[in-house]
């Protein structure tokens, strides 16, 4: 047995070394990437450990990490596979592997005890069933799934051999010891197999000895391989679920700091400077390669490129960067990196619209949008790899203050077509409300009716509102989403300085992306400044009685913008407005809310791949047309611009309106004194 114990020690040493290598890999990212220092790594570790004290995280660990609730909701078939594999394996380890050890300690427990033997065989059959179902899913996929890698087949093969080998070993022991049916019959599978092998007349002692050593060596090799394989997710997936279930402020950037701190833009490819946090590095290892993100991704539906999905990005990144494993190159690792691999990786990362829909379908709960943004930052800033037009947009913002490279003094030209606006609207020294318009609404002719409508809503509501006009700069969203977060700092500082000069304590937006950027990256909360989207302003006017809709509305549906919905959690407010507008004719778009489809116009993709944007939008317009609604209401100028063009190209007779246009066209404004106390109610609603 000293030989076995020596081999077991080597196996555990290899396992420990593999785990240590993965952790060093994560911490290296924490020191050279977004965390910025060893202190950042300590914060990441403290955040993860601290999450365990929160009931929400413990509940997520139990129901999502151990019982796979997310998988149950997404696919009963995949849930069954994981449940059989995970819990059969977990059960077989103490029963099959430790049974003899426990008996050697004098504890009255033996493998031939009826309950022990029956459970052992049941778990073994469950493990085999899980392998068979998983293999069938790989061989006969009913839905898009990631391409099968060598590691996928190796892992399944090893587990299957261990399970089958366990039964053969059990049968060999029954033959050698001549265990009678009255004792071994409870091990129904192993004993039945021994009866089938008995007529062979082999040397039973030698047979059992050979089977024991072959099974033991396979098991020890499997243990050593775990941290170098996809199976490492059995540790990282629960850890990710806990970490992301109870986020703390340490996981989010300071209000004026982009999601990740860029490193020197002159860093060459392969220098080891990363933009990912240590926690995000762990998320890379937590991916179970299930393919749910592929089925949720409209970019994949439009083009079929796995590289644009999260699982594709993770797979390619590991092939490019991960050389920590001594088994790399032998068991599916990389053998050098070609320029074509880098180009494919870049093309996939920058084809993602960053809508975050796949996060709702990820059984591990990976923060997919943040991870994709970090990968863009890593490519664009740390490795100087990005689409050409992204660099053009960066230069346009630096030179003109907007991504369109139009003269910024023309930013409020759309307001010149309105009558009865205050003469000092763009020249106020002080105002209670700042209307931050944004680049798309200001410069795109296709949607300039939106700011015109929303400004009139604000004025009809009696608000003391001002525009920055030529003094407004891009909010920074296109640069942050493009991986150029460092270039957005000057824009943030400029817009905040203009806000402080004006003295406004409320900033309103009709663009969800501007709203999202101000919420996440501007230091407004620390200065007591409140933010509100147009839908929130309009809903407050409706709820307070200041805005009343005419009766006789038409069948209407609503599309959730990604940044307003999944980004900021604003779902009910626009629906409350529409249900006042069309109480009997509102039709819920399917899918919607957290699972809402992307319009295609996000993630800066339109800058370099307009054909992909059109393809993604087709998925949304298909859903819109199935509702039978005659009116589509949206709450994002980019969504309206892209979707209106998509519907028109298909000859659809569906009208598109922004929620601000809806309020102006179909709403009637009531004098505030008639509504009674509306101002105080509005103030309370915006504060919430």
Number of C-alpha atoms within 10 A of each C-alpha: 6 7 8 13 10 11 16 19 13 15 20 16 14 21 21 15 17 23 19 13 17 21 15 14 17 22 25 22 25 28 20 22 25 27 25 20 16 14 12 20 22 15 17 22 15 12 19 22 13 16 20 18 11 13 12 13 22 18 14 22 22 15 12 23 23 13 17 21 18 19 23 16 11 15 13 12 14 18 19 18 21 20 20 22 23 17 16 23 18 12 17 21 13 14 18 20 13 13 17 15 13 15 13 12 9 8 11 9 15 17 19 17 14 16 12 17 23 20 18 28 23 17 22 28 18 21 28 22 19 24 24 15 19 19 17 11 16 16 10 9 10 8 10 16 18 18 13 11 10 11 16 17 12 14 18 18 14 16 20 19 17 21 25 18 20 22 23 22 24 25 26 27 22 23 24 17 11 12 16 11 14 8 13 23 17 20 26 16 21 27 27 15 19 23 14 11 15 14 8 9 8 11 10 18 14 12 15 21 14 14 19 19 13 14 19 19 15 17 20 19 19 18 18 22 20 18 24 24 22 17 19 19 22 16 15 19 26 21 24 26 23 28 26 21 22 20 16 13 8 12 18 14 15 14 17 19 18 25 27 26 25 26 20 12 16 10 14 13 13 12 9 15 21 28 32 31 29 27 24 23 22 23 25 23 24 24 25 19 21 15 22 25 28 27 16 21 25 30 27 22 17 17 14 14 16 24 25 27 29 29 24 22 24 23 19 21 18 15 20 19 12 14 15 14 18 14 14 16 13 10 15 15 21 15 12 9 12 9 8 9 15 17 12 15 24 23 17 20 25 27 24 28 29 26 25 26 22 26 22 21 23 23 26 27 24 26 17 23 21 18 24 25 26 28 25 26 32 27 25 23 26 28 23 16 19 22 17 10 15 21 15 15 20 21 16 16 25 18 14 16 25 28 24 16 17 16 13 23 13 12 25 21 15 18 21 9 8 12 8 7 13 13 8 10 16 16 13 15 11 16 19 14 22 24 22 26 28 25 22 21 25 24 23 15 11 16 21 18 20 27 27 20 21 27 25 21 23 19 14 16 19 12 15 15 22 24 23 21 21 15 15 24 26 25 30 31 22 25 24 25 25 28 29 30 25 20 19 23 19 14 20 21 14 16 21 18 12 16 23 14 13 20 16 20 17 21 21 24 25 29 26 27 24 24 26 20 21 24 18 21 23 21 18 20 13 8 9 10 16 18 21 20 23 26 29 23 23 26 26 24 26 23 17 20 18 26 25 18 20 13 12 11 17 15 17 26 24 26 28 27 29 28 22 21 20 20 19 14 12 21 17 14 15 21 19 17 23 24 14 18 24 19 17 13 16 20 18 16 22 17 14 16 20 20 19 22 27 25 29 30 25 22 21 25 23 18 16 15 14 14 14 22 26 20 19 25 27 21 18 23 19 12 16 24 16 10 16 13 21 16 19 24 21 24 25 30 27 23 25 24 20 19 24 21 16 22 21 12 10 10 9 13 12 18 14 22 23 26 26 28 22 21 27 21 13 14 19 15 18 15 15 17 10 10 15 13 13 20 19 10 15 21 14 11 17 16 12 8
